[in-house]
Amino acid sequence: MSSESKLPFDSAAAGVGARSTVSPDAPSSASPNPSSDKPAPEMFAETSPPGTPLKGSPATEQRKPASPESVSRGQLWLRRLGVLVFVFLCATVGVMLMLLPWRPEWSENPLLLRSPMLHDLIASGFTRGVVTGLGLLNVWIGFWEALQYRED
């Protein structure tokens, strides 16, 4: 690049709407503290090797694993009940999604009488298969959660 080419940069320090140009060949003489030639103070007074966590941070504190005594019986039963309700809900919705598209109420719905195009879409085998697949996936997720439940 020639020494005449200058790159324009917006400068918030120069004022609103002001633009300054910087030559790419010019040495960078901008100091962090333009009022003095002193180096800028360090961000952290305490230096440590890279990768070492700071004192008082959660990474340096020793955490004890949760013991069975620390979880109350009420919390344990609430967790069990939550998993049971989730599995029941997934299984129920999944079975409904698997069976409902193949029932006559699915395609003979009075809400679809005004739109023949929507009726044809809902009554197609593709749509019924997609909804059935979603139901099967829902049942699988519910039972997977039941099988993966652990009382740690």
N, C-alpha and C positions, 0 to 999 in steps of 0.2 A: 504494500500500500504506500502511497505517496504521503509525504508529510503534510500536504495541504488538506487531505481528507479528514473530516471531523465527523464524529458520530453525535447526533443530538440525543440528549437524555433529559427527561423531566427532572427538575430539581425542586423538591419541596422546600429545601433550605433557602433557595434563591427567592422565593416568594411565589404567590399565586399567579399562575399564567406565565411565569418567567421560564425561559429555556436556556440551558447552558450546553456548550459543546465541549467534548473531550477528544483530544487527539489520541489515536490508538498508539502512537509511538512515544507519547509523552510519558515520562516516569511518573509513577503514582506517588505524590508527595502528601497526600491527604492523611492527616493523623487523626486518630479517634477523638482527640481533644484539641481542637484548633487553637484554643486560647493559650496553650502552653506547649512546650516541647517535652514535657514529662510523659512517660509511658502511662497508658490507662491502667487504673487499678485492676487487679485480678478479680474475676467474678466470684471465686470461692477462695477464702483465705487458706483453707486446709486443702493440700494437694495429696492425692493418692494415686497409685498406679491405675492405668486404664482398666476398666472391667471390675474394679473393686467397688462394692456398694458403699454409700455414705453411711456414717454412723447414725443410728436412730431410724434408718429406713426399714421398711418391712422385710427387705431381703436379708438383713443382718440379724433380725430377731429370730430366736429359735421358737418354732411353733410346735406345740405338742399335737399329735394326731388325736382326733376326737375319740375318746374312749366310750365304750357302751354305757358307762355310768353317767357321762355328761349329757346324753340324750335322754330326756324324760320319757316315761311310758306314754304320756299324753301325746308328745310329739311323734313318737313312733307309730301310735295308732292313727294319728292324723295323716301321716305319710302313707300308711297302708290303705286307709280309706280313700285317699286321693288317687292312688294307683288303681284301686278297685273301681272307682267311679269313672276314671279315664278309660280303662279297659272296657267297662260296660257300655259307655257312651260310644266309643269307637266301634265296638262290635254291633251295637244296635243300628247306628247310622250306616255302617257298612252293609249290613244285611238288607236294610231298607233300600239302599242304592243298588244292590244287586238284584232285588226282586221287583221293585216298582216299575222299571222300564218295560218289563215284559207283561205287565198286567194291562187289561183293557182301559183302565182309568188313565193310563199314561197318554194314550193317543186320542181317546174320546173325551178330552177335557173341554168343558164348555168355554173356558177362557181362550182356547185356540180357535174357536169358530169364526172369529172376525178376521183372522189372518191365515189364509190357506198356505202361504209360503212358510210361515212359522210352523204350522201344523205338519207340513211335509217334512220339514227339518227335524222336528221332535219325533215323528213317527219313523224316521229312517233307521235302518239297522246300525249304521255307523254311530249315531248319537246314542242309541241304546247300548251299544257295546262300550262306548267311552264311559258312560255313566256306570255301567256294570263293573268296568275295570277300576274306576275310582272307588267303588264300594269294596271290591276285593282288596285294594290297597289299604283302605281304611281298616278293614278287619285285620289285615296282616300287621299294620302298625300297632293296633291295640294288643294283639297277642304277643308281638315282639316286646313291647313294653312290659308285659306281664312276665315274660321269660327273663328279661334283663334286670328285673327288680332284685336288688340286694340290700340287705340290712347291714350296713357297715358299722 
